Amino acid sequence: MLLLQIALVILVFLATGLRIAQEYQRSIVFRLGRFQAVRGPGLFWIIPIIERQLLVDIRTRTVDLEQQETITKDSVTIKVNAVLWFRVTDPEKAIIKVADYNKAVYQFSVTALRNIIGQHLLDEVLKEREQINSTLQKIVDSATEPWGIQIEMVEMKDVEIPEAMQRAMAREAEAIREKRARLIKAEAELEASIKLTQGAKQMENSPFSLELRRMQMLSEIGIDNNTTTVILMPSEFTNAARAFSETAIGKKKKD
């Protein structure tokens, strides 16, 4: 009977030391307060009372960095929030090197976000998000590497700009679009004038082409229902008038 009781006690003692870690977990085992080993995943055994364990999740975690009000390099106050993805690569360091790695990663990321925004102009923050995200990831990753933490990605979500600045940027964008439209219109008019000049020179040397153009113009006018009266003058008359005017001008210059 005594042996049965002893065997039962031993069995219970051994059973209380059984532990199970999931595939995405690692167990940090301490023996009398000192680090012993990293166990798991699966079934393992620790010495009851003498050893204890802490489970660490090694999956990628998503952290929302709350909206931060900060000042850009050109003294514009904006509000920025971001999203951070990180995972534990060394469970031992994550438990031993830092008291609360989740809080530590969050606080350092928020501080780094405010600092990096302060080093850039507002236009750079709006146009170079990818570069800022990459720089921020490298800064945070270099700081968390000794903790056994890897920063996989950082993305700025929203950039909130003051209303007065939004109106100023809208006016600037409108002015740029108007400038672009005027330049395009001027280029089109220049190209059209060049083509018209070339066409006029060609038709001047070919009376037949001039007559065809006059007939085409009449057909274009007659497309719409209108009461426009058009009187055509033979091209010989216009040529004669031009020659007469040139002769008269030449005589005046001689006189």
C-alpha positions in Angstrom: 0.0 0.0 0.0 2.8 2.4 0.9 4.6 1.6 -2.4 1.4 2.4 -4.3 1.1 5.7 -2.6 4.7 6.5 -3.3 4.3 5.5 -7.0 1.1 7.7 -7.2 3.0 10.7 -5.7 5.8 10.2 -8.1 3.4 10.0 -11.0 1.6 13.2 -10.0 5.0 14.9 -9.5 6.0 13.9 -13.0 2.6 14.9 -14.5 2.7 18.3 -13.0 6.0 19.0 -14.9 4.5 18.3 -18.3 4.1 21.3 -20.6 2.9 21.9 -24.2 4.0 24.7 -26.4 2.1 25.4 -29.7 3.9 25.6 -33.0 4.0 29.4 -32.9 5.2 29.4 -29.2 8.5 29.0 -27.5 9.0 28.3 -23.8 11.7 30.1 -21.8 12.7 27.9 -18.9 14.3 29.2 -15.7 15.8 27.0 -13.1 16.0 28.6 -9.6 15.8 32.0 -11.3 18.5 31.4 -13.9 17.9 30.9 -17.6 18.1 27.2 -18.5 16.8 26.6 -22.1 14.4 27.4 -24.8 11.8 24.6 -25.2 9.1 23.8 -27.7 7.2 23.5 -29.7 5.3 20.3 -28.7 5.4 18.4 -25.4 8.3 18.8 -22.9 8.9 18.5 -19.2 10.2 20.8 -16.6 11.1 20.1 -12.9 8.1 21.2 -10.8 8.8 23.9 -8.2 12.4 24.2 -9.2 11.8 25.3 -12.8 9.2 27.7 -14.3 8.4 28.7 -17.9 7.4 31.8 -19.8 5.7 31.4 -23.2 6.7 33.7 -26.0 4.6 34.1 -29.2 6.9 34.2 -32.3 4.3 35.1 -34.8 4.3 38.5 -36.6 2.4 41.1 -34.6 0.6 44.2 -35.8 0.8 47.4 -33.7 -1.2 50.6 -34.4 0.9 53.6 -33.5 -1.5 56.2 -32.2 -1.8 59.5 -33.9 1.1 61.8 -33.1 1.1 65.6 -33.4 4.5 66.7 -34.5 6.1 69.6 -36.4 7.8 69.2 -39.7 11.2 70.8 -40.7 9.4 73.8 -42.2 7.4 74.4 -39.0 4.0 72.9 -40.1 2.1 71.1 -37.4 0.7 67.8 -38.6 -0.8 64.6 -37.2 0.5 61.3 -38.3 -0.3 57.7 -37.4 1.3 54.5 -38.6 1.2 50.7 -38.4 4.1 48.5 -37.3 4.8 44.8 -38.0 7.3 43.0 -35.9 8.1 39.5 -34.6 10.3 37.8 -32.0 13.4 36.1 -33.5 15.2 35.4 -30.3 12.8 34.5 -27.4 15.6 34.4 -24.9 16.7 38.0 -25.5 13.1 39.2 -25.7 12.5 38.0 -22.2 15.9 38.7 -20.6 17.1 41.9 -22.3 13.9 44.0 -21.9 11.2 44.0 -19.3 8.2 44.3 -21.7 9.2 44.0 -25.3 5.7 44.9 -26.6 5.7 48.2 -24.8 9.3 48.9 -25.5 8.9 48.4 -29.3 5.7 50.6 -29.3 7.3 53.5 -27.3 10.5 53.5 -29.3 8.5 53.4 -32.6 6.4 56.4 -31.6 9.5 58.4 -30.6 11.3 57.5 -33.9 8.2 58.5 -35.9 8.1 61.9 -34.3 11.8 62.4 -34.8 11.9 61.4 -38.5 8.9 63.7 -39.3 10.7 66.6 -37.7 13.7 66.0 -40.1 11.6 66.3 -43.3 9.7 69.1 -45.0 5.9 68.8 -45.4 6.2 68.2 -49.2 8.7 65.4 -48.5 6.4 63.8 -45.9 3.5 63.8 -48.5 5.6 62.7 -51.5 8.3 60.5 -50.1 6.4 58.1 -47.8 8.1 55.0 -49.1 11.5 56.4 -48.3 10.4 57.7 -44.9 8.9 54.3 -44.1 12.1 52.5 -45.1 14.2 54.8 -43.0 11.9 54.5 -40.0 12.0 50.7 -40.3 15.8 50.7 -40.3 16.0 53.0 -37.2 13.6 50.9 -35.1 15.0 47.6 -36.3 18.6 48.6 -35.3 17.4 49.6 -31.8 15.3 46.4 -31.2 17.8 43.9 -32.6 19.5 43.5 -29.2 16.1 42.6 -27.8 15.7 39.7 -30.3 13.0 41.7 -32.2 12.8 42.1 -36.0 10.9 45.0 -37.5 9.4 43.6 -40.7 7.6 46.7 -42.0 6.4 50.2 -41.0 3.7 52.1 -42.9 2.4 55.6 -42.3 -1.4 55.5 -42.7 -2.7 59.0 -42.5 -1.2 62.5 -42.5 -3.6 65.1 -41.2 -2.8 68.7 -42.4 -4.3 71.9 -40.9 -7.2 73.3 -42.9 -5.5 76.6 -43.6 -2.5 74.6 -45.1 -5.0 72.4 -47.1 -6.6 75.5 -48.7 -3.1 77.0 -49.5 -2.1 73.7 -51.1 -5.3 73.6 -53.1 -4.7 77.1 -54.4 -1.2 76.2 -55.3 -2.3 73.1 -57.2 -5.0 75.1 -59.0 -2.4 77.7 -60.1 -0.1 75.0 -61.4 -2.9 73.4 -63.4 -3.9 76.8 -64.8 -0.3 77.5 -65.8 0.0 74.1 -67.4 -3.3 74.7 -69.4 -2.0 78.1 -70.6 1.3 76.6 -71.7 -0.5 73.8 -73.6 -2.8 76.3 -75.3 0.1 78.6 -76.2 2.0 75.7 -77.7 -1.0 74.6 -79.7 -1.5 78.1 -81.0 2.1 78.3 -82.0 2.0 75.0 -83.8 -1.3 76.0 -85.5 0.2 79.4 -86.7 3.3 77.5 -88.1 1.0 75.1 -90.0 -1.2 78.0 -91.3 1.9 79.9 -92.5 3.2 76.8 -94.3 -0.2 76.3 -95.9 -0.5 79.9 -96.9 2.9 79.8 -98.6 2.0 76.6 -100.5 -1.4 77.9 -101.6 0.2 81.2 -102.7 2.4 79.4 -105.1 -0.5 77.3 -106.4 -3.7 79.2 -107.4 -5.5 75.9 -107.9 -4.9 74.9 -104.3 -6.2 78.3 -103.2 -9.4 77.8 -105.2 -9.9 74.3 -103.6 -9.5 75.8 -100.2 -12.1 78.5 -100.9 -14.5 75.9 -102.1 -13.9 73.8 -99.0 -14.5 76.8 -96.8 -17.9 77.3 -98.5 -18.9 73.7 -97.9 -18.0 74.1 -94.2 -20.0 77.3 -93.9 -23.0 75.6 -95.5 -23.1 72.7 -93.1 -25.1 74.7 -90.5 -28.4 76.3 -91.3 -27.5 80.0 -91.4 -28.3 83.1 -93.3 -24.7 84.1 -94.1 -24.2 85.6 -97.5 -20.8 84.9 -99.1 -19.6 86.8 -102.2 -16.7 85.1 -104.0 -14.2 87.0 -105.9 -12.1 85.3 -108.5 -8.5 84.8 -107.5 -7.4 86.8 -110.6 -9.0 89.9 -109.1 -7.2 89.4 -105.7 -3.9 88.8 -107.4 -4.3 91.9 -109.6 -5.2 94.0 -106.5 -2.2 92.7 -104.7 0.1 93.5 -107.6 -1.5 97.0 -107.9 -1.0 97.7 -104.3 2.6 96.5 -104.4 3.3 98.8 -107.4 1.7 101.8 -105.7 3.7 101.2 -102.5 6.9 100.9 -104.6 6.3 104.3 -106.4 5.7 106.0 -103.1 9.0 104.7 -101.7 10.8 106.0 -104.8 9.2 109.4 -104.5 
